[in-house]
Amino acid sequence: MLEEAAPEFDFQLIRNAEDAQAVPADAVKGAICWHPPHGVLKRFPQLQIVSSVAAGVDNTLADPELPQVPVCRVIDPNLARGMAEYVAWATLYYHRRFDEVAADRAARSWRTPVQQAAPQTRVGIMGLGVLGNTVADYLANLGFDVTGWARTARDNPAWRTYAGSDALPEFLADRDVVVCLLPLTPLTNGIFNQQTFAAMQPGAAFINCGRGEHLVVPHLLDALDSGHLRGAMLDVFAREPLAQDSPLWSHPKVLVTPHMASSARFEVIVEQVVTNLRRAFAGEAPVNAIDRTRGY
């Protein structure tokens, strides 16, 4: 599909460092990647642009020898909608107490959980970029009590926002459901840990659609086993596929989904990647370039 969209370019598949050695160093001017092996891209001195095939670029920025060229991400207008649908489903799972129904089913227990109106369920969104804002608006339109938190100050007249580490405990204190949609940066790596879970109100649920590295898994399991947290729905993991022996598979309070919350359409990826290659080679600024100091 790339060849059809941009026949003027010669595309080479590089799967590992050995493949990279077989390509003339001066022949590569653009890289399209998701999780490039560390040190591979530095081999190409003519490199002008690096394009991620997804909205996240943390896997690319993790390379300590990444050349100082623009790094771009893909923004699919439907990506945010898909994420909003997933988070709405996950929120409704706890709001309508389907987790309790699932537990009762195992015991063949006929019990109707207590129901409540959407405004009585308080949802906190961590990460207020394009995805986070879309999800927050979507949930607010469904009637949920929504607040947001970000590393830096944001303003939204539709719902209350918090900013910075000092405000995090106050943000977490009364939320029934906490959703992670943060970018992965050195400041957010491991942010969902013992301290964060302790700051959440007893009986809260956790939904992670950010990155697996945001979560310290043993700390989550401790919070679930102690009864402090009600449950967790996890769509992303530090290593994927999730290992067969991971305790997350069998924990009764954890629901695992296979990184399916949302993804960019292939045709959108191709269009934006090709557009940026053409812009970069023409000396123009690429679109959707990230701020490397911030990590997104």
WOJOCOR-V719420 format. One record per helix or strand of 3 or more residues. SS is the DSSP state (A for helix, B for strand). FROM is the first residue (numbers start at 0). LEN is the number of residues. If there is no record, write none. Layout:
BEGIN
ss=SS from=FROM len=LEN
ss=SS from=FROM len=LEN
END
This chain:
BEGIN
ss=A from=1 len=4
ss=A from=16 len=5
ss=A from=24 len=3
ss=B from=29 len=4
ss=A from=40 len=3
ss=B from=48 len=4
ss=A from=57 len=4
ss=B from=69 len=3
ss=A from=76 len=19
ss=A from=97 len=9
ss=A from=117 len=3
ss=B from=121 len=5
ss=A from=129 len=12
ss=B from=144 len=6
ss=B from=159 len=4
ss=A from=164 len=8
ss=B from=176 len=4
ss=A from=193 len=6
ss=B from=203 len=5
ss=A from=211 len=3
ss=A from=216 len=9
ss=B from=228 len=6
ss=A from=246 len=4
ss=B from=253 len=3
ss=A from=265 len=16
END
